[in-house]
Amino acid sequence: MTLLTRRALTTAALAGTFLPGFARAQSRKPIVIGHRGCSGERPEHTVLAYERAIEQGADFIEPDLVPTKDGHLVARHENEIGGTTDVASRPEFAARKATKTIDGQSVTGWFTEDFTLAELKTLRARERLPQLRPANTAYDGQAQLLTFEEVVAIARAGSQRTGRTIGVYPELKHPTYFASIGLPTEDRLVAKLKALDLNSATAPVFVQCFEVGPLKRLRAKTPARLVFLVAGEGGPADLPTVKYADLVTAQGLKDVAVYADGLGPEKTMVVPQDANALLPATDLVKNAHAAGLVVHPWTVRAENYFLPATLRKGDPKDPAFLAQHGDAIAVLKALYAAGVDGVFSDFPALAVAARG
């Protein structure tokens, strides 16, 4: 047992972790999850973003995981990396550009599954949203792509540095697609959890996925806590005739609780908003708690672009208005007031401040 795991067992409540059963929906305070690190201030999924999130008080850091050609799991928002690395400017990889169908969508670019880990390590990360986050482009080219093991190492170093338990919150991206091309990811992740001493219900880890089948298979392979991600529209890629809305009814949530420990809803499923303002909270948290699920909504961002009109700040005539920061604290407080057990944010410092 590692120091990190021992600390997780003795300080679970303070770190916002949960035990199995109904008690897992009763945390002392909501956890703050650094969404792809502190991606509002640094290029996402980089050591820069993860360390910044830890500095700002995040309890967990989140790596989205996609496989390489040789089977490693790396932290990228998508397997298409043309928009988040310098691969498009690398002539040696020009021939790797391709068009693929991912979860029913045609995507053109460069894909992690066409590169070995050694090749990906030669690339450098770039800001994914330069129009909204121009300051982040100052860090373009400074960071390598990370493996899951390296993200865990960053969390553990952060735990030693701060005296807090920093957990990891990996998401398996497009697992059905990857299985279809001979790169299934569930067993790879379980093997990593075992090797990293994270394969338990009390370890500082949550595993999340937008698909049902992979979560059910994971439930049979690992006691680690699992979270079912849902969106306000659409449905799981592995269940093309099913909508997320069908799965988050009061009865549907009880069914989810058979294979998951938590629910990760789009934040507007908890606190809706229209173009003008936030609206009253829904019953989703209450119903999820009744089913024994913790609730960790995604994702709170500070830019005016993501906020309703009454929470935007600055001059609407300013060309940079949508990139300027509005009152994201109001969104966070509304989510906390709705009873959520944690929040994903691109700006962990705001989530910590709003938690109080």
N, C-alpha and C positions, 0 to 999 in steps of 0.2 A: 504493500500500500504506500503510495507516494505521500509526501507532505501535503500536496494540494488536495488529495482525496481525504486525508485525515481532517484537514481544516474544513472541508465541505461537510463532513459528518458532524463536527462540533459546532459549526456556525451556520448551519443550513438556514435557520430562520433569518439571521441577519443578512445573509446573501440573497434572500428571496427565493431559495430553492424549496421544493415541495416533496412530501412523501406520498406514496401511492394511496389511492382511495379518496374519499370525499375530502379528507383533510388537506389534500394537495391544492384545493381551491380556496384555502384560508391562509394567505400569506400575511406576514406582519406589515410589509410594505411592498408596493409593486416593484418589480425589477426593471432596470433600464437596459435595453439591448442596443448596443451600438450597431446600427444597420450598415453592414459592410464596413464596419469601423465607424469613424467619425467622417462619413463620406460627404458631409456638407462642407468640410474644411480641407480635406485631402483627397486625392484620387482613391476611389473605393478599392477595397480588398488588397490594400498594401500595408506594409509594416508602418508606414507613416500614418495611415488612417486608424489602424488598430491601436497603436500606441497612444495616439491622440484621444481616442475613445476612452482608454483606460485612465489617462490623465484627467479626463473630464468626469470620471466617476461611474462609468458604465459597469454594470454587474456581469454582462455577457458581451462577447463580440461575435459577430455573425459572418461566417464564410459560406457563400453559395459554392457548391461543389460540382465540378464537371470533370470527366476523365480525359486523360491524355491517350495517345495512340498506344503507349506501352502500359496503360492501366493505372497510372497514378491519379489521385484526386487532387485537383488544383482549385484555388479560390478565384472564381470569375463569376460575374452576374449571369452571363450566358456563355455557351460554348462558342458563339461567334465573337471573335475578339478584335475585329477590325476597328471598333469604336473605342476600345479600352486599352489598346496597346499600340506600339509603333509598327506593327506587322505590315501595314499597307505601304510603308516607306522602305521596306527591306527587300531589295531586288532578288535576294536568294530564295525568297518565299513567294514570289509573284505567281508562280504556277500553282500554288496551293489554293488560290481563290476559287470558290465553288458556290453553287446554288443548291440548297438542300431544303427538304420539307421537314420542319420540326413542329410537332404537335399540330399538324394541319396548316401551318403557315410557311410560305416560301421565303427563305432567308438567303441572302447572298453575302459572302464574306469569307473570312478565314476561321477555321473551326479547331478547337483544341484536340478533337479526336484524330486530326490529321497531322499532329505534331507529337514528337517524343517530349518527355519532360526536359531533356537536355536542350532541345531546340527551343522550347518555350522559355527556358531560363535565359536565353540570349535576348529576349524581348524586354521592353521596358513599358511600364504602365503609363496611361494617359488619363486625363479627366474625361468622364463619359458625357457630362453635361456642360460643356464650356460656355454655352450661351448664358446659362443660369448661374454658373459658378466660375467666372473668369479668373478669380484669384487662385483657384486650384490649379490652373494651368502652369503656374510658376513651379509646380512640383513634377510636371511632365518629364519623363525620362529618368527619374531618380530611383525608381523602385522596381525590383524584379517581381515576377509572378510567384505566388507562394503555394506550397503544398499544404494539405490539411495538417500534417504533422508540424509544419512550421508555424501555422496559426496557433495550434495548441501550445507550442513552445513560447510564443509571444504572450499568451494568456498566463502561462505559469510564471514566466519572468515578471509579468505585471503583478501577479499575486505576491511574489516574494518582495517586490519593490514597494508595494503599497500596504501590505498586510491585510488586504481584502481578498476574498475568493473571487477570481475572475473566471467565469465559465465560457464555454464555446457553444454556439447555437447553429450548427451546420444545417444547410438546406440541400437536399438532393434535387438537382435540377433535371427535368425531363427524363426520369428513370425509364419509362416505357420506351421512349425513343432510343436511349442508349442500349437497352436490352436488345432492341430490334437490329442493331448494327454489331452485336457481339461484344458489347462493353457494359454488361450489367453492373450496377453500382451498389446495390444493397449489400451483397456479401463483402465487397471491398471496404465499405464503410464499417461494417461490423468487425471485420478483421482489424481495422485501425483502432476502433474503440477498445478492443481487447488488448491490443499491443500498447495502447496509451493509458491503460488502467482507467478507462472511462465507461466500461461496460457494466454499469449498475444503475439502479433507480435513484441512488443518492449521489451519484457522481455529478459534478457541475457541467452538465451537458443536456441540451434538448436537441432532438433531431426532427426536422420539419420537412414537409413535402405537400405539394398541391394535389397529389394523386393518392387514391385509396388503396389499390392493390399493393404498391410498394410498402405502405405503412402496415398493412396486414401481414405481409411477409416479414417485415422487420420485427413486428410484435412477437412472432414465433422464434426469432433469432437472438433478440437482445432485450434485457430488462431496462435499458436506458429509456428515459422519458421521450415520448413521441408527440408531435404536434401536427394536427391537420390544418393546413393552410386553406383558406377559402376567400373568394372574391365576391364582390357584389353582383358581378355578371359572369356568365360562362359556367363551365363545369370542369371536372377532372379530365385530363387528357386520356386517361385509361378507361373512362366511362363516358363515351361520346353522347349518349342519350340522357345523361343525368346532369342536372344543374346544381350548383352549390346551394341555391335556395332550397332545393328539395332535401338537402342533407343537414340543414341547420334549423329545422323545426324542432319543437320540444322533444318529439319522439326521435327524430333523426339524430339529435345530439346524444341521446342515450345509446343509439347504435354506434355513433362515433366513439363513445367512451369504451367500447369493447376493444378497439385497436389503437386508441390514442389517449394520452394523458392531458392533452391541451388542445385548444382551438386558437388558430392564428387568423382572425378575420381582418379583412380590409377595414380600416378605421371608421369609414362611413357606415359600416354595418352596425357599429356600436353608437357612434354619434354622427348622425347624418348631417349633411350640409347642402344648401342650395347655393346659387350664385351669390347670394347676399349675406347669408349668416349661417351659424351653426343651428341645428334643430334639436329638439328634445331627444334624449337617449332612447334607444330601443330596449326590448326585453332580452336581447341576446345574451348579455352577461348573466342575468338572473337564470335563464334557462340552461346555459352552459354550466353554471355552478351547480344547479340542481342535478345535472347529469354527472357531476364529479370532475368536470374539466376546468383547468385554469384557462384564462383568456389573455392572450398577448396580441393586441391589434398592431397592424402595420399601416403605413409608415408616416410618422409626423415629420414634416419638413418645414423650414422656416420661410422659404421664399414666397413672395406675394403670389407667384404663379399658382401655388398649391392651396391658397387660402381664399375664403369667401370675402366679398368686398368689404364688409364691416371690420375685418381683421387685417386688411392691407394697410401699409404705411408708406408715406412718401407721396410724391407728385405723380399722378397718373400720366402726365404729359412727358415725364422723364423717360428717355429711351431705355433706361436701365430699370424702370419701375418694377417689372415682373421679377427681376433678379434680386431686388432689394428685399430685406427681411421685414415681415409683418409680425403679428402677435400670435406666434405659435404656442406661447405659454397658455393662451386661452383654450386652444385645442387640447393640450396635454391635461390641463385641469379638468376639462369636461370629461375626458376619458377616465381620469382617476376618480372623478365623482361618480361615474357610471359603475365603478367597482372592478375595473380591470386589474389583473394580477401582474401586469407588465406592459411595456410599450416598446415598440421599435422606433428609433429616431435616427435621422441622419445627423442630429445635433444633440449628442448625449448630455451636454452641459445644461441645455434647456430642460430636458426631461428630468434631470436631477434637481434642478432649481424648482420646477413646478411641483415636484413630489414633496419638497419641503422637509 
